[in-house]
Amino acid sequence: MDKIVRCLLCVVTAVSILLTMTYLLSAQENISAEQMLISEGIVAVPLLSREFIQEHSLKLDKAFDVFNDEIILFQSEGIIFDFAGQKFLFEKEEAKLEAFALSPKGNVFTISNQQFGYYDKGKIYKTLRLPYPGMGLITADSGRVYFYQGNNPYNGIFILEADKYKQLVSMPEPVLSATVVKENIFAASGKNIYSLKNNEVPRLIFSLPNSAGKIESLAADREAEMLFFSTGSAVYVFKQGVAKEVIKGFGGQLRYSYPDLYLLNAEQGVLLRITGMEQWKGKKTAESQILGDKYPRQIKEIDKYKEFLLKDTTSVEKRIDAKKRVISITRKISEELNIPEDAVNQMRQGYAAFKEKDYFKAIEHYEMAQSLAPWWPEAYYTQGLIFENLAYQRDITYANSAYINFELFLDAVGKNDLRAEDIRKRVSDLKRIQKGLAVSKIK
């Protein structure tokens, strides 16, 4: 998942599917194997009908899982219901589950009454008491089991080792969902997605605008190294630092089982199998030497401006011009440029300094990241937010630096980024306050 991790989010709005509640509910009445919705090659097939729910007395919870694109298990009032076998796996008296997950081998791990365990032949076996109530669990391809905490104040990620739990990291907000790709954990916390690898400090790789709501669910195509995430009203696909809105007007819990994405909205009793997501796999980011062969003049120019930015750290206007020129060049190149590992490391150090509220140290690291990868919008976005914070908390004159970074960010991501409208509003608010202060001083 390294290439995803190297790209903090650059959200680009794509052509979306209008999937309304009315359509979905009417589609359930005549459930069939036919394709219910086709848009841009994406097909959504409803798998549940009202009759099926009523016949089996299902009251769906948010938990469900899929194995080998065949076995679909729901949690109905704390009891696992096997969709394929059309039966409950155990009696109500046996246990009331709080969470469950399928391992890559098809084993069913459970949490019941704050105790971790597993299901086998109609029984729930409890093996370990967990530290906090309300924990969720996920499994990795390696067979490892991870827990995440979604209730304040004990927010964090835990791992199961030798029949004991161990906290890997604490999180700033409750973790609502998580997934694992090659032992790289991705956790949704509020409107943010964090990446946690090799016991490192969690790194922010994605942030939704406030207007988009909170991220409720994460899933991953582990082979394609592609993430999916959902709010209450939309589904997105995330690949190589780019997120695209692919379903609009409907959200819920997500699971991926090759080759399909599954979406469950328990409140509406809707389960969809969504095919066609492979179109978002896209091309691998081209390596620099290949780009150099294909775009020799452009890459040479970019290298020239990078060299200038790394050497000249004082000429503000010239540095801004060099960054703008690099952005202009890269927008004309069809392949994405790799983000140098040095730039990623600078962003990590900047984030660590920001967490310690050492804002000027963070700015130094983000500025260096801009010099190493002037086409990378995230360094401008993050530094802009810091200058905006300083403008409000310390001195409004920092607003000028916020403008510069926000403008470079908008140039780098283009017009369709989901954050663009939010950034323009931030700029407008700062200018309005700046103007008001100026008028006040004159009076």
Contacts in CASP RR format, 6 or more apart in sequence:
PFRMAT RR
TARGET T0000
AUTHOR 0000-0000-0000
METHOD contacts of the structure
MODEL  1
MDKIVRCLLCVVTAVSILLTMTYLLSAQENISAEQMLISEGIVAVPLLSR
EFIQEHSLKLDKAFDVFNDEIILFQSEGIIFDFAGQKFLFEKEEAKLEAF
ALSPKGNVFTISNQQFGYYDKGKIYKTLRLPYPGMGLITADSGRVYFYQG
NNPYNGIFILEADKYKQLVSMPEPVLSATVVKENIFAASGKNIYSLKNNE
VPRLIFSLPNSAGKIESLAADREAEMLFFSTGSAVYVFKQGVAKEVIKGF
GGQLRYSYPDLYLLNAEQGVLLRITGMEQWKGKKTAESQILGDKYPRQIK
EIDKYKEFLLKDTTSVEKRIDAKKRVISITRKISEELNIPEDAVNQMRQG
YAAFKEKDYFKAIEHYEMAQSLAPWWPEAYYTQGLIFENLAYQRDITYAN
SAYINFELFLDAVGKNDLRAEDIRKRVSDLKRIQKGLAVSKIK
1 181 0 8 1.000
1 182 0 8 1.000
1 184 0 8 1.000
1 195 0 8 1.000
1 225 0 8 1.000
3 225 0 8 1.000
3 240 0 8 1.000
3 284 0 8 1.000
3 285 0 8 1.000
3 338 0 8 1.000
4 181 0 8 1.000
4 205 0 8 1.000
4 225 0 8 1.000
4 226 0 8 1.000
4 227 0 8 1.000
4 238 0 8 1.000
4 239 0 8 1.000
4 240 0 8 1.000
4 241 0 8 1.000
5 184 0 8 1.000
5 195 0 8 1.000
5 197 0 8 1.000
5 203 0 8 1.000
5 205 0 8 1.000
5 344 0 8 1.000
6 338 0 8 1.000
6 339 0 8 1.000
6 341 0 8 1.000
6 344 0 8 1.000
7 205 0 8 1.000
7 240 0 8 1.000
7 241 0 8 1.000
7 242 0 8 1.000
7 339 0 8 1.000
7 378 0 8 1.000
8 204 0 8 1.000
8 205 0 8 1.000
8 206 0 8 1.000
8 241 0 8 1.000
8 347 0 8 1.000
8 378 0 8 1.000
8 381 0 8 1.000
8 382 0 8 1.000
9 193 0 8 1.000
9 205 0 8 1.000
9 206 0 8 1.000
9 207 0 8 1.000
9 238 0 8 1.000
9 241 0 8 1.000
9 242 0 8 1.000
9 243 0 8 1.000
9 378 0 8 1.000
10 241 0 8 1.000
10 242 0 8 1.000
10 243 0 8 1.000
10 377 0 8 1.000
10 378 0 8 1.000
10 412 0 8 1.000
10 413 0 8 1.000
10 417 0 8 1.000
11 206 0 8 1.000
11 208 0 8 1.000
11 242 0 8 1.000
11 243 0 8 1.000
11 413 0 8 1.000
11 417 0 8 1.000
11 418 0 8 1.000
11 419 0 8 1.000
12 242 0 8 1.000
12 243 0 8 1.000
12 244 0 8 1.000
12 413 0 8 1.000
12 414 0 8 1.000
12 416 0 8 1.000
12 417 0 8 1.000
12 418 0 8 1.000
13 244 0 8 1.000
13 245 0 8 1.000
13 416 0 8 1.000
13 417 0 8 1.000
13 418 0 8 1.000
14 244 0 8 1.000
14 245 0 8 1.000
14 246 0 8 1.000
14 416 0 8 1.000
15 39 0 8 1.000
15 40 0 8 1.000
16 234 0 8 1.000
16 245 0 8 1.000
16 246 0 8 1.000
16 247 0 8 1.000
16 248 0 8 1.000
17 37 0 8 1.000
17 39 0 8 1.000
17 40 0 8 1.000
17 42 0 8 1.000
17 44 0 8 1.000
17 246 0 8 1.000
17 247 0 8 1.000
17 248 0 8 1.000
18 39 0 8 1.000
18 248 0 8 1.000
18 249 0 8 1.000
19 37 0 8 1.000
19 44 0 8 1.000
19 247 0 8 1.000
19 248 0 8 1.000
19 249 0 8 1.000
19 250 0 8 1.000
20 249 0 8 1.000
20 250 0 8 1.000
21 249 0 8 1.000
21 250 0 8 1.000
21 268 0 8 1.000
23 37 0 8 1.000
24 46 0 8 1.000
24 250 0 8 1.000
24 268 0 8 1.000
24 270 0 8 1.000
24 272 0 8 1.000
25 268 0 8 1.000
25 270 0 8 1.000
27 36 0 8 1.000
27 46 0 8 1.000
28 46 0 8 1.000
28 48 0 8 1.000
28 49 0 8 1.000
28 50 0 8 1.000
28 269 0 8 1.000
28 270 0 8 1.000
29 49 0 8 1.000
29 50 0 8 1.000
31 46 0 8 1.000
31 47 0 8 1.000
31 48 0 8 1.000
31 49 0 8 1.000
31 51 0 8 1.000
31 52 0 8 1.000
33 45 0 8 1.000
34 45 0 8 1.000
35 43 0 8 1.000
35 44 0 8 1.000
35 45 0 8 1.000
36 43 0 8 1.000
36 44 0 8 1.000
36 45 0 8 1.000
36 46 0 8 1.000
37 43 0 8 1.000
37 44 0 8 1.000
40 279 0 8 1.000
41 276 0 8 1.000
41 279 0 8 1.000
42 246 0 8 1.000
42 247 0 8 1.000
42 274 0 8 1.000
42 275 0 8 1.000
42 276 0 8 1.000
42 277 0 8 1.000
42 279 0 8 1.000
43 274 0 8 1.000
43 275 0 8 1.000
43 276 0 8 1.000
44 247 0 8 1.000
44 263 0 8 1.000
44 272 0 8 1.000
44 273 0 8 1.000
44 274 0 8 1.000
45 272 0 8 1.000
45 273 0 8 1.000
45 274 0 8 1.000
45 275 0 8 1.000
46 270 0 8 1.000
46 271 0 8 1.000
46 272 0 8 1.000
47 72 0 8 1.000
47 83 0 8 1.000
47 271 0 8 1.000
47 272 0 8 1.000
47 273 0 8 1.000
48 269 0 8 1.000
48 270 0 8 1.000
48 271 0 8 1.000
52 58 0 8 1.000
53 60 0 8 1.000
53 269 0 8 1.000
56 81 0 8 1.000
56 86 0 8 1.000
58 74 0 8 1.000
58 76 0 8 1.000
58 81 0 8 1.000
59 76 0 8 1.000
59 77 0 8 1.000
60 74 0 8 1.000
60 75 0 8 1.000
60 76 0 8 1.000
60 264 0 8 1.000
60 266 0 8 1.000
60 269 0 8 1.000
61 74 0 8 1.000
61 75 0 8 1.000
61 76 0 8 1.000
61 77 0 8 1.000
61 78 0 8 1.000
61 266 0 8 1.000
62 75 0 8 1.000
62 252 0 8 1.000
62 253 0 8 1.000
62 264 0 8 1.000
62 266 0 8 1.000
63 74 0 8 1.000
63 75 0 8 1.000
63 97 0 8 1.000
63 99 0 8 1.000
63 100 0 8 1.000
63 253 0 8 1.000
64 72 0 8 1.000
64 73 0 8 1.000
64 74 0 8 1.000
64 75 0 8 1.000
64 253 0 8 1.000
64 255 0 8 1.000
64 262 0 8 1.000
64 264 0 8 1.000
64 271 0 8 1.000
65 72 0 8 1.000
65 73 0 8 1.000
65 100 0 8 1.000
65 101 0 8 1.000
65 102 0 8 1.000
65 255 0 8 1.000
66 72 0 8 1.000
66 73 0 8 1.000
66 102 0 8 1.000
66 255 0 8 1.000
66 256 0 8 1.000
66 257 0 8 1.000
66 262 0 8 1.000
67 73 0 8 1.000
67 102 0 8 1.000
67 106 0 8 1.000
67 257 0 8 1.000
68 257 0 8 1.000
69 257 0 8 1.000
69 258 0 8 1.000
69 259 0 8 1.000
69 260 0 8 1.000
70 84 0 8 1.000
70 257 0 8 1.000
71 82 0 8 1.000
71 83 0 8 1.000
71 84 0 8 1.000
71 102 0 8 1.000
71 106 0 8 1.000
72 82 0 8 1.000
72 83 0 8 1.000
72 84 0 8 1.000
72 262 0 8 1.000
72 271 0 8 1.000
73 80 0 8 1.000
73 81 0 8 1.000
73 82 0 8 1.000
73 83 0 8 1.000
73 89 0 8 1.000
73 100 0 8 1.000
73 102 0 8 1.000
73 108 0 8 1.000
74 80 0 8 1.000
74 81 0 8 1.000
74 83 0 8 1.000
74 264 0 8 1.000
75 81 0 8 1.000
75 97 0 8 1.000
75 99 0 8 1.000
75 100 0 8 1.000
76 88 0 8 1.000
77 92 0 8 1.000
77 96 0 8 1.000
78 95 0 8 1.000
78 96 0 8 1.000
78 97 0 8 1.000
78 98 0 8 1.000
79 88 0 8 1.000
79 89 0 8 1.000
79 90 0 8 1.000
79 91 0 8 1.000
79 92 0 8 1.000
79 96 0 8 1.000
79 97 0 8 1.000
80 88 0 8 1.000
80 89 0 8 1.000
80 90 0 8 1.000
80 97 0 8 1.000
80 100 0 8 1.000
80 108 0 8 1.000
80 119 0 8 1.000
81 87 0 8 1.000
81 88 0 8 1.000
81 89 0 8 1.000
82 88 0 8 1.000
82 89 0 8 1.000
89 108 0 8 1.000
89 119 0 8 1.000
89 122 0 8 1.000
90 119 0 8 1.000
90 122 0 8 1.000
90 123 0 8 1.000
90 124 0 8 1.000
94 122 0 8 1.000
94 123 0 8 1.000
94 124 0 8 1.000
95 110 0 8 1.000
95 112 0 8 1.000
95 113 0 8 1.000
95 124 0 8 1.000
96 112 0 8 1.000
96 113 0 8 1.000
97 110 0 8 1.000
97 111 0 8 1.000
97 112 0 8 1.000
97 124 0 8 1.000
98 111 0 8 1.000
98 112 0 8 1.000
98 113 0 8 1.000
98 114 0 8 1.000
98 133 0 8 1.000
98 134 0 8 1.000
98 135 0 8 1.000
98 136 0 8 1.000
99 110 0 8 1.000
99 111 0 8 1.000
99 134 0 8 1.000
99 135 0 8 1.000
99 136 0 8 1.000
99 137 0 8 1.000
100 108 0 8 1.000
100 109 0 8 1.000
100 110 0 8 1.000
100 111 0 8 1.000
100 119 0 8 1.000
100 137 0 8 1.000
101 108 0 8 1.000
101 109 0 8 1.000
101 137 0 8 1.000
101 138 0 8 1.000
101 139 0 8 1.000
101 145 0 8 1.000
102 108 0 8 1.000
102 109 0 8 1.000
102 139 0 8 1.000
103 109 0 8 1.000
103 139 0 8 1.000
103 143 0 8 1.000
103 145 0 8 1.000
104 139 0 8 1.000
104 140 0 8 1.000
104 141 0 8 1.000
104 143 0 8 1.000
105 143 0 8 1.000
107 118 0 8 1.000
108 118 0 8 1.000
108 119 0 8 1.000
108 120 0 8 1.000
109 116 0 8 1.000
109 117 0 8 1.000
109 118 0 8 1.000
109 119 0 8 1.000
109 137 0 8 1.000
109 139 0 8 1.000
109 145 0 8 1.000
110 116 0 8 1.000
110 117 0 8 1.000
110 118 0 8 1.000
110 119 0 8 1.000
110 124 0 8 1.000
111 117 0 8 1.000
111 130 0 8 1.000
111 134 0 8 1.000
111 135 0 8 1.000
111 136 0 8 1.000
111 137 0 8 1.000
112 124 0 8 1.000
112 126 0 8 1.000
113 126 0 8 1.000
114 129 0 8 1.000
114 130 0 8 1.000
114 132 0 8 1.000
114 133 0 8 1.000
114 134 0 8 1.000
114 135 0 8 1.000
115 126 0 8 1.000
115 127 0 8 1.000
115 128 0 8 1.000
115 129 0 8 1.000
115 130 0 8 1.000
116 126 0 8 1.000
116 127 0 8 1.000
116 128 0 8 1.000
116 129 0 8 1.000
116 130 0 8 1.000
116 137 0 8 1.000
116 145 0 8 1.000
116 147 0 8 1.000
116 160 0 8 1.000
116 165 0 8 1.000
117 124 0 8 1.000
117 125 0 8 1.000
117 126 0 8 1.000
117 127 0 8 1.000
117 128 0 8 1.000
118 124 0 8 1.000
118 125 0 8 1.000
118 127 0 8 1.000
119 125 0 8 1.000
127 163 0 8 1.000
128 160 0 8 1.000
128 163 0 8 1.000
128 164 0 8 1.000
128 165 0 8 1.000
130 147 0 8 1.000
130 165 0 8 1.000
131 154 0 8 1.000
131 158 0 8 1.000
131 165 0 8 1.000
132 149 0 8 1.000
132 151 0 8 1.000
132 154 0 8 1.000
133 151 0 8 1.000
134 149 0 8 1.000
134 150 0 8 1.000
134 151 0 8 1.000
135 147 0 8 1.000
135 148 0 8 1.000
135 149 0 8 1.000
135 150 0 8 1.000
135 158 0 8 1.000
136 147 0 8 1.000
136 148 0 8 1.000
136 149 0 8 1.000
136 150 0 8 1.000
136 178 0 8 1.000
137 145 0 8 1.000
137 146 0 8 1.000
137 147 0 8 1.000
137 148 0 8 1.000
138 145 0 8 1.000
138 146 0 8 1.000
138 148 0 8 1.000
138 178 0 8 1.000
138 179 0 8 1.000
138 180 0 8 1.000
139 145 0 8 1.000
139 146 0 8 1.000
139 180 0 8 1.000
140 146 0 8 1.000
140 180 0 8 1.000
140 183 0 8 1.000
141 180 0 8 1.000
141 182 0 8 1.000
141 222 0 8 1.000
142 183 0 8 1.000
144 159 0 8 1.000
144 160 0 8 1.000
144 180 0 8 1.000
144 183 0 8 1.000
145 159 0 8 1.000
145 160 0 8 1.000
146 157 0 8 1.000
146 158 0 8 1.000
146 159 0 8 1.000
146 160 0 8 1.000
146 168 0 8 1.000
146 178 0 8 1.000
146 180 0 8 1.000
146 185 0 8 1.000
147 157 0 8 1.000
147 158 0 8 1.000
147 159 0 8 1.000
147 160 0 8 1.000
147 165 0 8 1.000
148 156 0 8 1.000
148 157 0 8 1.000
148 158 0 8 1.000
148 175 0 8 1.000
148 177 0 8 1.000
148 178 0 8 1.000
148 187 0 8 1.000
149 155 0 8 1.000
149 156 0 8 1.000
149 157 0 8 1.000
149 158 0 8 1.000
149 171 0 8 1.000
149 174 0 8 1.000
149 175 0 8 1.000
150 174 0 8 1.000
150 175 0 8 1.000
150 176 0 8 1.000
151 174 0 8 1.000
152 174 0 8 1.000
155 170 0 8 1.000
155 171 0 8 1.000
155 172 0 8 1.000
155 173 0 8 1.000
155 174 0 8 1.000
155 175 0 8 1.000
155 189 0 8 1.000
156 167 0 8 1.000
156 168 0 8 1.000
156 169 0 8 1.000
156 170 0 8 1.000
156 171 0 8 1.000
156 175 0 8 1.000
156 187 0 8 1.000
157 167 0 8 1.000
157 168 0 8 1.000
157 169 0 8 1.000
157 171 0 8 1.000
157 175 0 8 1.000
157 178 0 8 1.000
157 185 0 8 1.000
157 187 0 8 1.000
157 196 0 8 1.000
158 165 0 8 1.000
158 166 0 8 1.000
158 167 0 8 1.000
158 168 0 8 1.000
159 165 0 8 1.000
159 166 0 8 1.000
159 168 0 8 1.000
160 166 0 8 1.000
168 185 0 8 1.000
168 196 0 8 1.000
168 199 0 8 1.000
169 196 0 8 1.000
169 199 0 8 1.000
169 201 0 8 1.000
169 202 0 8 1.000
171 187 0 8 1.000
171 189 0 8 1.000
171 194 0 8 1.000
171 202 0 8 1.000
172 189 0 8 1.000
173 189 0 8 1.000
173 190 0 8 1.000
173 192 0 8 1.000
174 189 0 8 1.000
174 190 0 8 1.000
175 187 0 8 1.000
175 188 0 8 1.000
175 189 0 8 1.000
176 188 0 8 1.000
176 189 0 8 1.000
176 190 0 8 1.000
176 214 0 8 1.000
176 215 0 8 1.000
176 216 0 8 1.000
176 217 0 8 1.000
177 187 0 8 1.000
177 188 0 8 1.000
177 215 0 8 1.000
177 216 0 8 1.000
177 217 0 8 1.000
177 218 0 8 1.000
177 229 0 8 1.000
178 185 0 8 1.000
178 186 0 8 1.000
178 187 0 8 1.000
178 188 0 8 1.000
178 218 0 8 1.000
179 185 0 8 1.000
179 186 0 8 1.000
179 218 0 8 1.000
179 219 0 8 1.000
179 220 0 8 1.000
179 227 0 8 1.000
180 186 0 8 1.000
180 220 0 8 1.000
181 220 0 8 1.000
181 222 0 8 1.000
181 225 0 8 1.000
181 227 0 8 1.000
182 222 0 8 1.000
182 225 0 8 1.000
183 197 0 8 1.000
183 198 0 8 1.000
184 195 0 8 1.000
184 196 0 8 1.000
184 197 0 8 1.000
185 195 0 8 1.000
185 196 0 8 1.000
185 197 0 8 1.000
186 193 0 8 1.000
186 194 0 8 1.000
186 195 0 8 1.000
186 196 0 8 1.000
186 205 0 8 1.000
186 218 0 8 1.000
186 220 0 8 1.000
186 227 0 8 1.000
187 193 0 8 1.000
187 194 0 8 1.000
187 196 0 8 1.000
187 202 0 8 1.000
187 218 0 8 1.000
188 215 0 8 1.000
188 216 0 8 1.000
188 217 0 8 1.000
188 218 0 8 1.000
188 229 0 8 1.000
189 215 0 8 1.000
190 214 0 8 1.000
190 215 0 8 1.000
191 207 0 8 1.000
191 208 0 8 1.000
191 209 0 8 1.000
191 210 0 8 1.000
191 212 0 8 1.000
191 213 0 8 1.000
191 214 0 8 1.000
191 215 0 8 1.000
192 204 0 8 1.000
192 206 0 8 1.000
192 207 0 8 1.000
192 208 0 8 1.000
192 215 0 8 1.000
193 204 0 8 1.000
193 205 0 8 1.000
193 206 0 8 1.000
193 207 0 8 1.000
193 215 0 8 1.000
193 218 0 8 1.000
193 227 0 8 1.000
193 229 0 8 1.000
193 238 0 8 1.000
194 202 0 8 1.000
194 203 0 8 1.000
194 204 0 8 1.000
194 205 0 8 1.000
195 202 0 8 1.000
195 203 0 8 1.000
195 205 0 8 1.000
196 202 0 8 1.000
196 203 0 8 1.000
200 348 0 8 1.000
201 348 0 8 1.000
201 351 0 8 1.000
201 352 0 8 1.000
201 355 0 8 1.000
203 347 0 8 1.000
203 348 0 8 1.000
203 351 0 8 1.000
204 351 0 8 1.000
205 241 0 8 1.000
206 229 0 8 1.000
206 238 0 8 1.000
206 243 0 8 1.000
207 419 0 8 1.000
208 214 0 8 1.000
208 215 0 8 1.000
208 231 0 8 1.000
208 418 0 8 1.000
209 418 0 8 1.000
209 419 0 8 1.000
209 421 0 8 1.000
209 422 0 8 1.000
210 422 0 8 1.000
211 421 0 8 1.000
211 422 0 8 1.000
212 231 0 8 1.000
212 234 0 8 1.000
212 418 0 8 1.000
213 231 0 8 1.000
213 232 0 8 1.000
213 233 0 8 1.000
214 231 0 8 1.000
215 229 0 8 1.000
215 230 0 8 1.000
215 231 0 8 1.000
216 230 0 8 1.000
216 231 0 8 1.000
216 232 0 8 1.000
216 251 0 8 1.000
216 252 0 8 1.000
216 253 0 8 1.000
217 229 0 8 1.000
217 230 0 8 1.000
217 252 0 8 1.000
217 253 0 8 1.000
217 254 0 8 1.000
218 227 0 8 1.000
218 228 0 8 1.000
218 229 0 8 1.000
218 254 0 8 1.000
219 227 0 8 1.000
219 228 0 8 1.000
219 229 0 8 1.000
219 254 0 8 1.000
219 255 0 8 1.000
219 256 0 8 1.000
219 261 0 8 1.000
220 226 0 8 1.000
220 227 0 8 1.000
220 228 0 8 1.000
220 256 0 8 1.000
221 228 0 8 1.000
221 256 0 8 1.000
221 258 0 8 1.000
221 277 0 8 1.000
221 281 0 8 1.000
223 258 0 8 1.000
224 239 0 8 1.000
224 278 0 8 1.000
224 281 0 8 1.000
225 239 0 8 1.000
226 237 0 8 1.000
226 238 0 8 1.000
226 239 0 8 1.000
226 277 0 8 1.000
226 280 0 8 1.000
226 281 0 8 1.000
227 237 0 8 1.000
227 238 0 8 1.000
227 239 0 8 1.000
228 235 0 8 1.000
228 236 0 8 1.000
228 237 0 8 1.000
228 238 0 8 1.000
228 254 0 8 1.000
228 256 0 8 1.000
228 261 0 8 1.000
228 277 0 8 1.000
229 235 0 8 1.000
229 236 0 8 1.000
229 238 0 8 1.000
229 243 0 8 1.000
229 254 0 8 1.000
230 236 0 8 1.000
230 251 0 8 1.000
230 252 0 8 1.000
230 253 0 8 1.000
230 254 0 8 1.000
230 263 0 8 1.000
231 251 0 8 1.000
232 250 0 8 1.000
232 251 0 8 1.000
232 252 0 8 1.000
233 248 0 8 1.000
233 249 0 8 1.000
233 250 0 8 1.000
233 251 0 8 1.000
234 245 0 8 1.000
234 247 0 8 1.000
234 248 0 8 1.000
234 249 0 8 1.000
234 250 0 8 1.000
234 251 0 8 1.000
235 245 0 8 1.000
235 246 0 8 1.000
235 247 0 8 1.000
235 250 0 8 1.000
235 251 0 8 1.000
235 252 0 8 1.000
235 254 0 8 1.000
235 261 0 8 1.000
235 263 0 8 1.000
235 274 0 8 1.000
236 243 0 8 1.000
236 244 0 8 1.000
236 245 0 8 1.000
236 246 0 8 1.000
237 243 0 8 1.000
237 244 0 8 1.000
237 246 0 8 1.000
237 277 0 8 1.000
237 280 0 8 1.000
238 244 0 8 1.000
239 280 0 8 1.000
239 281 0 8 1.000
239 282 0 8 1.000
240 285 0 8 1.000
240 336 0 8 1.000
243 418 0 8 1.000
244 280 0 8 1.000
245 418 0 8 1.000
246 277 0 8 1.000
246 280 0 8 1.000
247 263 0 8 1.000
247 274 0 8 1.000
250 263 0 8 1.000
250 265 0 8 1.000
250 270 0 8 1.000
251 263 0 8 1.000
251 265 0 8 1.000
252 263 0 8 1.000
252 264 0 8 1.000
252 265 0 8 1.000
252 266 0 8 1.000
253 263 0 8 1.000
253 264 0 8 1.000
253 265 0 8 1.000
253 266 0 8 1.000
254 261 0 8 1.000
254 262 0 8 1.000
254 263 0 8 1.000
254 264 0 8 1.000
255 261 0 8 1.000
255 262 0 8 1.000
255 264 0 8 1.000
256 262 0 8 1.000
259 275 0 8 1.000
259 276 0 8 1.000
259 277 0 8 1.000
259 278 0 8 1.000
260 273 0 8 1.000
260 274 0 8 1.000
260 275 0 8 1.000
260 276 0 8 1.000
260 277 0 8 1.000
261 273 0 8 1.000
261 274 0 8 1.000
261 275 0 8 1.000
261 277 0 8 1.000
262 271 0 8 1.000
262 272 0 8 1.000
262 273 0 8 1.000
262 274 0 8 1.000
263 270 0 8 1.000
263 271 0 8 1.000
263 272 0 8 1.000
263 274 0 8 1.000
264 270 0 8 1.000
264 271 0 8 1.000
264 272 0 8 1.000
265 271 0 8 1.000
283 335 0 8 1.000
285 335 0 8 1.000
285 336 0 8 1.000
285 337 0 8 1.000
285 338 0 8 1.000
286 294 0 8 1.000
286 335 0 8 1.000
286 336 0 8 1.000
286 337 0 8 1.000
286 338 0 8 1.000
287 338 0 8 1.000
288 299 0 8 1.000
288 337 0 8 1.000
288 338 0 8 1.000
290 335 0 8 1.000
291 299 0 8 1.000
291 333 0 8 1.000
291 335 0 8 1.000
291 337 0 8 1.000
292 299 0 8 1.000
294 335 0 8 1.000
295 333 0 8 1.000
298 329 0 8 1.000
298 330 0 8 1.000
298 332 0 8 1.000
298 333 0 8 1.000
301 325 0 8 1.000
301 326 0 8 1.000
301 329 0 8 1.000
302 326 0 8 1.000
302 329 0 8 1.000
302 330 0 8 1.000
302 337 0 8 1.000
302 374 0 8 1.000
302 375 0 8 1.000
305 322 0 8 1.000
305 323 0 8 1.000
305 325 0 8 1.000
305 326 0 8 1.000
305 374 0 8 1.000
306 326 0 8 1.000
306 371 0 8 1.000
306 372 0 8 1.000
306 374 0 8 1.000
308 318 0 8 1.000
308 322 0 8 1.000
309 319 0 8 1.000
309 322 0 8 1.000
309 323 0 8 1.000
309 370 0 8 1.000
309 371 0 8 1.000
309 374 0 8 1.000
310 371 0 8 1.000
310 372 0 8 1.000
312 318 0 8 1.000
312 319 0 8 1.000
313 319 0 8 1.000
313 367 0 8 1.000
320 404 0 8 1.000
320 408 0 8 1.000
322 374 0 8 1.000
323 370 0 8 1.000
323 374 0 8 1.000
323 408 0 8 1.000
324 408 0 8 1.000
324 411 0 8 1.000
326 374 0 8 1.000
326 375 0 8 1.000
327 374 0 8 1.000
327 375 0 8 1.000
327 408 0 8 1.000
327 411 0 8 1.000
327 412 0 8 1.000
328 411 0 8 1.000
329 375 0 8 1.000
330 337 0 8 1.000
330 375 0 8 1.000
330 412 0 8 1.000
331 412 0 8 1.000
331 414 0 8 1.000
337 373 0 8 1.000
337 375 0 8 1.000
339 373 0 8 1.000
339 376 0 8 1.000
340 372 0 8 1.000
340 373 0 8 1.000
342 372 0 8 1.000
343 368 0 8 1.000
343 369 0 8 1.000
343 372 0 8 1.000
343 373 0 8 1.000
343 376 0 8 1.000
343 379 0 8 1.000
344 369 0 8 1.000
346 365 0 8 1.000
346 366 0 8 1.000
346 368 0 8 1.000
346 369 0 8 1.000
346 372 0 8 1.000
346 379 0 8 1.000
347 365 0 8 1.000
347 366 0 8 1.000
347 369 0 8 1.000
347 378 0 8 1.000
347 379 0 8 1.000
347 382 0 8 1.000
349 365 0 8 1.000
350 361 0 8 1.000
350 362 0 8 1.000
350 364 0 8 1.000
350 365 0 8 1.000
350 366 0 8 1.000
350 369 0 8 1.000
351 362 0 8 1.000
351 382 0 8 1.000
353 359 0 8 1.000
353 361 0 8 1.000
353 362 0 8 1.000
353 365 0 8 1.000
354 362 0 8 1.000
354 382 0 8 1.000
354 386 0 8 1.000
359 386 0 8 1.000
359 389 0 8 1.000
359 390 0 8 1.000
362 386 0 8 1.000
363 383 0 8 1.000
363 386 0 8 1.000
363 387 0 8 1.000
366 379 0 8 1.000
366 382 0 8 1.000
366 383 0 8 1.000
366 386 0 8 1.000
367 379 0 8 1.000
367 383 0 8 1.000
369 376 0 8 1.000
369 379 0 8 1.000
370 376 0 8 1.000
370 379 0 8 1.000
370 380 0 8 1.000
370 383 0 8 1.000
373 379 0 8 1.000
375 412 0 8 1.000
376 412 0 8 1.000
377 408 0 8 1.000
377 409 0 8 1.000
377 412 0 8 1.000
377 413 0 8 1.000
377 417 0 8 1.000
380 405 0 8 1.000
380 406 0 8 1.000
380 408 0 8 1.000
380 409 0 8 1.000
380 412 0 8 1.000
381 405 0 8 1.000
381 406 0 8 1.000
381 409 0 8 1.000
381 419 0 8 1.000
381 423 0 8 1.000
383 401 0 8 1.000
383 405 0 8 1.000
384 401 0 8 1.000
384 402 0 8 1.000
384 405 0 8 1.000
384 406 0 8 1.000
384 409 0 8 1.000
385 402 0 8 1.000
387 398 0 8 1.000
387 399 0 8 1.000
387 401 0 8 1.000
387 402 0 8 1.000
387 405 0 8 1.000
388 398 0 8 1.000
388 399 0 8 1.000
388 402 0 8 1.000
388 426 0 8 1.000
388 430 0 8 1.000
390 398 0 8 1.000
391 397 0 8 1.000
391 398 0 8 1.000
391 399 0 8 1.000
391 402 0 8 1.000
391 430 0 8 1.000
396 430 0 8 1.000
396 433 0 8 1.000
396 434 0 8 1.000
396 437 0 8 1.000
399 430 0 8 1.000
399 431 0 8 1.000
399 433 0 8 1.000
399 434 0 8 1.000
402 426 0 8 1.000
402 427 0 8 1.000
402 430 0 8 1.000
403 427 0 8 1.000
403 430 0 8 1.000
403 431 0 8 1.000
406 423 0 8 1.000
406 426 0 8 1.000
406 427 0 8 1.000
407 427 0 8 1.000
409 423 0 8 1.000
410 417 0 8 1.000
410 420 0 8 1.000
410 423 0 8 1.000
410 424 0 8 1.000
413 419 0 8 1.000
413 420 0 8 1.000
414 420 0 8 1.000
END
